[in-house]
Amino acid sequence: MALYKITVKSSSTTNGIRLEKGMSVQVATRTAYNPISTNGGKEVVDAFMRIYGVDIKRAGRLSSSYLELEQIN
């Protein structure tokens, strides 16, 4: 099992959704694959919705261009 920290790289407002630089979530996965691109990023989308109440996919920011990925373990 791998634990990842996903952090927003820069502030933006898209489709009425505001993301602030530094917003971060932690996602545990059963595999060592990138959770941003695996399974449509569902775990990352769910985590941002649960923690901040924002749909990062609808904001068009579900990409490593906008998110920093750090493997914790």
HELIX and SHEET records of a PDB file:
HELIX    1   1 THR A   38  GLY A   41  5                                   4    
HELIX    2   2 LYS A   42  TYR A   52  1                                  11    
SHEET    1   A 3 SER A  24  THR A  29  0                                        
SHEET    2   A 3 ALA A   2  VAL A   8 -1                                        
SHEET    3   A 3 LEU A  67  GLN A  71 -1                                        
SHEET    1   B 2 SER A  12  THR A  14  0                                        
SHEET    2   B 2 ILE A  17  LEU A  19 -1                                        
END                                                                             
